[in-house]
Amino acid sequence: MTERLVLPGRDSVDALRRSLAQNRLLYEVQVDGGAPEWRVSSAAGPFAPDVPTPLTGAKRFFFPPRETLLSWRGDDVQAVEPRVRPFVLFGLRACDVAAIAYQDRFFATDAWYARRRAAALFVAVNCAKACPGGFCADVGAGPFAGGGFDLCLTWLRDGRVFVEVETDAGRAALAAARLETRAADPPTCAAFAACREAALTSFPVRRFVRRAIVRLDAEEIADDEWQALGPACFACTGCTSLCPTCSCFTMVDEPRDGTGERVRVWDSCLLEGFQREASGHHPAPEPGDRVRRFWYHKLSRDFVEFGRRGCVGCGRCDVTCPGSIGALRVLRALGSR
Amino acid sequence: MTMAGLVPHRARITEIVGESSDTRTFTLVPDPPVPAFDGAQPGQFAMLSLLGHGEAAFTLSALPGEAAVRGTVVLTVRRVGSLTSALFALAPGACVGLRGPYGRGFPDQPDEPTVYVAGGCGLSPLKAAVTHQLAARAGRTPIAIVYGAHDPGARIHRAALAVWERSADVHLIECVEVAAPGWLGATGRVVDFVSAAVAGIGARRAAVCGPSAMLPRVAERLRRAGVEAAHIHIAMERYMKCGTGHCGHCYIDHRYVCTDGPVFSYAELEALEDAFGSEGIGGGVAEDGGRDLCRDDEERGAWRYSPGDDRQPRR
């Protein structure tokens, strides 16, 4: 059961950060003159709640671009366990919280993912308004996190900070910081609800998203619609790399003088060779076939499999795609008929 | 949660049998033993590792306790790429890695008259399934096998074919696409002989494995011959890296060939968005195009199958 508390202001948030940094690696999104990026923080300065969402999401903390699975010497094979210090992601946005919850289900039986995930604490921060290109509200992933965090912070208009506590680990983190917390009274809960309402209504109306999803689920999309999108995919893998729910990988052997390692690295279903079989047979030979397989799976069929769609509306694919067929543009194309 | 899932067990090659110019059957003995393989079902597969060369999926062509000795894993492999070329360079005694068995095999219904339709290497999982049905059936439930190879030299599992040929209640039809001097069997494609095989034994069930282009054609022909789509079981092939439903290479729609398959019913595959790609359902097997792609049995009367002439002459 989620506990609802309130902190008097920003100072107590910074005290929480300093407390967390004593026992865990504290990661925060920092700009430092470049692109926003998750970086290790000492919590020396004040927390910046309005820093933009980083283009590289949080999936690399649990499903890194490169993970050594095993090593061998001669015929002797040993699993390589990831070494992870306890860490906290402070300032995780609702889209990324939803994406991690999705990947938690997908990688539920993967020991390497589980080892990294068990080391993490999440302090989410709800978004006060829509970010440019974000459409989390249209796919049920934000702008307020609906669960999947340890703690979730919301800045109220009067300067106080509303705290949702979902786990014992979150409760322990608050206790360790010795903060002056109070249970949120009904007026405070109403203020929180007003913030959520304001955040939701800050999103533009995008009826085509719903329309596209209905058409996808009903399998109404004709092949020529996909083939029309196909030439805009340059197989750069930008979308699948930045997508916080994409999880395709390949495994590569790296031999060295009788020893070696088997490494799991990110792969992309949009690459031509992804499904090509040794016989030469290719189940998705055209770019349009691969675009269809990718988006159909992410926007529609994941719902059958995991109870939520694979898109959290973060908009990263729209930012990176050189061919202008990120998720929102694909939804617009499919939902405008 | 252990790290064992993706770590192969060590296995030693104990026997290598040449099947054809590019296909060999490898008998492997995991050491220490992997008891799960002794309970493997026909149609399931193993991930075979050659450290330094990677890992690939291969179906079990003989089941421990049936055509294979308990404690062994028998895989039939065609040399097509770098991993299989490296495997073919090994001799008995060499070590490889094994994970598995993985996937959903053929349903176990030994008392149903069944037609097995295999093309090329696709005979391997069906060989395991046929052997299993012959051992498990209560009476003399009839079995028909339609096996097509490219040419006579490409035929695999010849010892099993010879046994089935001598078996009174196994109706074996062999064909090749390109005949060679001395070949006395049929010439054509497996799809040409499916209807007759179904009629010959009154089959209500079918098991199919072969090249991707063959699968929807054979399935449609089976259905036209009276086998329900839910009882046509097809072993699908897809590139895969993990075998555990994670790497993403093998999914079709929302189903994973490695964990939900590799054996699916035709009814299940029809419900998926693109199980057979552009060659699939509604594509190459459309009524108007059907005659070209799957020539009618009637046109090929010379090779019509009937129970009376089930002894196909062979070299």
Chai-1 contact restraints between the chains, C-beta under 6 A:
chainA,res_idxA,chainB,res_idxB,connection_type,confidence,min_distance_angstrom,max_distance_angstrom,comment,restraint_id
A,L69,B,L6,contact,1.0,0.0,6.0,A-B,restraint_1
A,L70,B,V7,contact,1.0,0.0,6.0,A-B,restraint_2
A,W72,B,L51,contact,1.0,0.0,6.0,A-B,restraint_3
A,D75,B,R10,contact,1.0,0.0,6.0,A-B,restraint_4
A,D75,B,C95,contact,1.0,0.0,6.0,A-B,restraint_5
A,A79,B,M3,contact,1.0,0.0,6.0,A-B,restraint_6
A,A79,B,V7,contact,1.0,0.0,6.0,A-B,restraint_7
A,A111,B,M1,contact,1.0,0.0,6.0,A-B,restraint_8
A,A111,B,M3,contact,1.0,0.0,6.0,A-B,restraint_9
A,A114,B,M1,contact,1.0,0.0,6.0,A-B,restraint_10
A,C248,B,G248,contact,1.0,0.0,6.0,A-B,restraint_11
A,F249,B,C247,contact,1.0,0.0,6.0,A-B,restraint_12
A,T250,B,K241,contact,1.0,0.0,6.0,A-B,restraint_13
A,M251,B,K241,contact,1.0,0.0,6.0,A-B,restraint_14
A,D253,B,G52,contact,1.0,0.0,6.0,A-B,restraint_15
A,D253,B,G54,contact,1.0,0.0,6.0,A-B,restraint_16
A,P255,B,G52,contact,1.0,0.0,6.0,A-B,restraint_17
A,G260,B,G52,contact,1.0,0.0,6.0,A-B,restraint_18
A,C269,B,G248,contact,1.0,0.0,6.0,A-B,restraint_19
A,Q275,B,Y239,contact,1.0,0.0,6.0,A-B,restraint_20
A,E277,B,Y239,contact,1.0,0.0,6.0,A-B,restraint_21
A,A278,B,V80,contact,1.0,0.0,6.0,A-B,restraint_22
A,A278,B,G81,contact,1.0,0.0,6.0,A-B,restraint_23
A,S279,B,V80,contact,1.0,0.0,6.0,A-B,restraint_24
A,H281,B,S212,contact,1.0,0.0,6.0,A-B,restraint_25
A,P283,B,G277,contact,1.0,0.0,6.0,A-B,restraint_26
A,Y296,B,E273,contact,1.0,0.0,6.0,A-B,restraint_27
A,R301,B,D253,contact,1.0,0.0,6.0,A-B,restraint_28
A,R301,B,H254,contact,1.0,0.0,6.0,A-B,restraint_29
A,V304,B,H254,contact,1.0,0.0,6.0,A-B,restraint_30
A,E305,B,H254,contact,1.0,0.0,6.0,A-B,restraint_31
